[in-house]
Amino acid sequence: MGSTSSTLLKIPNVEVLMQETGFSPAHMIRLHDRFKALDKEGRGHLCPQDFGAIKELAMNPIGDRIIGAFFCPGKETVDFHTFVKILAHFRPVDKNRPKEPNSPEPINSRSNKLRFAFQLYDQDKDGKISRDELLKVLQAMLGMQVTEEQLESIADRTIQEADLDRDDAISFEEFRKSLEKVNIDHKMSIRFLR
Amino acid sequence: MEGAWEIAFVLFQVWLSIVVGLIVLPAMFGVSLGFTDIYIRVLVKTLEWATLRIQRGQKEQPTLPSQSANGIIEKDDGSMEEEIGELRRSHPKNLVGGDFTMCDAFYFCKKGIENIVEDQVTQRFTSEELASWNLLTRTNNNFRYISVRLTIIWGLGVFIRYCILLPLRITLAVIGLSWLVIGTTIVGLLPSSNAKNWLSDLVHITCYRICARGLSATIRYHNKENRPKKGGICVANHTSPIDIVILANDGCYAMVGQVHGGLMGVIQRSMVLSCPHVWFERSEMKDRHAVAKRLKDHIADKTKLPILIFPEGTCINNTSVMMFKKGSFEIGRTIYPVAIKYDPQFGDAFWNSAKYNIVSYLLRMMTSWAIVCNVWYLPPMTRQDGEDAVQFANRVKSAIAHQGGLVDLSWDGGLKREKVKESLKEEQQKMYSSMIVAICACGDGSLIKKA
């Protein structure tokens, strides 16, 4: 990377971060500006209220879960590193990246995108989406618009279709299999304009 | 010691007579001696030169693309239905009617993450970013040292703004406001007559003209034939308290607002002596019907000046127009919309009331280069039959946004201070639920029916 812009240098460990996430210097700076804008009190880290202040996110039915995805269990704050690494899941897939045998899977691989979405459902992180967890997500997305009964119906149906080993829960593999034809790269990627 | 005071006093008198003679008096008669024009022209040339220098300086080091007004990420324009529909089409199962699939959550997830990276509302409550630096420290975001010459010009700018312009502007503001209070009180002593109205208009306009000079304001009015008429309601987008000075330079309006204490209260009380304005007590503001009635009574009287209302209810940063509160659109049928657009290159007029109080805001205004703005008078709009106040408000808002080159948003400006209402989330849930729970009588009979 040739750029030595002073703004870039203000970000700690930026080279490592760019390596891990694959963001370009320009994107890093944008994200850093955004991080600073959200961090209204200038503390250097974000808390759930800072995310909650984003109006469009507050009206998103699963907004709370998305915010929760940024915070490691037990932690109340998000620093810029974690912020960027989570957002890196949504980078478009690098089609031309050479497959090095020993390198770790990139954060924005198809599999990792699916895993991110899986964790929105699997809040207790036990590797399975239980019926209860599914019900909770349905509740969040549908609110008062449907009855309990209808919610249970939908949940039963979904598990019935996806649950191949009949353990009344959806594992990550079953999740992946049921969505194998979905164009994940398109639907779970965010493209920067420049 | 005595001698020093006498000299200071004489100097002060000379200063004052220059100010009065060259600025105040011409302002009152609406005559421009051309100082401001020359100043603006010199300023424009200087800023152009500065921009070129900065660009040249940046070419020597790798540059990063500047913020584009269209945002930084690509957004899919599809509606919720279209997007989720696409997600479901690629599902292996043959879906009938509308069924929940686990990939539905992807739509909300992506939207959520997009909003974390960039959202439409938060940016409207902070000052607009400039494409190139205008030599004011306050707008200096990413610009660093380029050359000695630029720094000298910047230093000169600081000197001119703080040591020459600021005292001048404060003097003018003081003169203008004192004149308003004294003049309106004197006019108030006269009996009601046409002469009184004419004098009152004169006092108001001259005062606002002096205040405008106090901000080095250059205002261009377009379509003056559409200027609001008596008994009408004038509606404009709101960026700062200065909007009042800007509009009142070209016409007389009846102001609407809350009664304040202190200096503001003194000004309000004396203004009311010479012509009717509508000032509300804090307790009255809570009663919507009382407010509406007073305004209705005012506009029913065709001899009274048009009322000036800012339906957004709060200051927005002049890049967009936010939701117009419907109250102003329920009291009368004919609305005179006005669009105000400031040029941010010369001074940022937006009042960020969370960051600055009114005094520091005014000081910032007076230490900017100038206030340059365009005012467009739009043709009067009337409420059509079958249109309710909200639709009418939105129509007027679009017209103003379109004319001023501002983004038309339907978000409530009050969100600056409040949280998002639950009802907005419910709307999203409703939209989504209509895609799942469909009335479907299908073969296997086990599908869900809408409640």
Interface residues (C-beta under 8 A of the other chain):
Chain A: G2 S3 T4 S5 S6 T7 P25 A26 I29 R30 L31 R34 A37 L38 F51 G52 A53 I54 K55 E56 L57 A58 M59 N60 P61 I62 G63 I66 L87 F90 F116 A117 L120 Y121 V137 L138 M141 L142 G143 M144 Q145 V146 T147 Q150 S153 I154 R157 T158 E161 A162 I170 F175 S178 L179 E180 K181 V182 N183 I184 K187 M188 S189 I190 R191 F192 L193 R194
Chain B: Q61 P62 L64 P65 S68 N70 G71 I72 I73 E74 E86 L87 S90 H91 P92 K93 D99 F100 T101 M102 C103 D104 A105 F106 Y107 F108 C109 K110 K111 G112 I113 E114 N115 I116 V117 E118 D119 Q120 V121 T122 Q123 T126 N142 R144 W411 L415 K419 V420 L424 K425 E426 E427 Q428 Q429 K430 Y432 S433 I436 V437 I448 A451
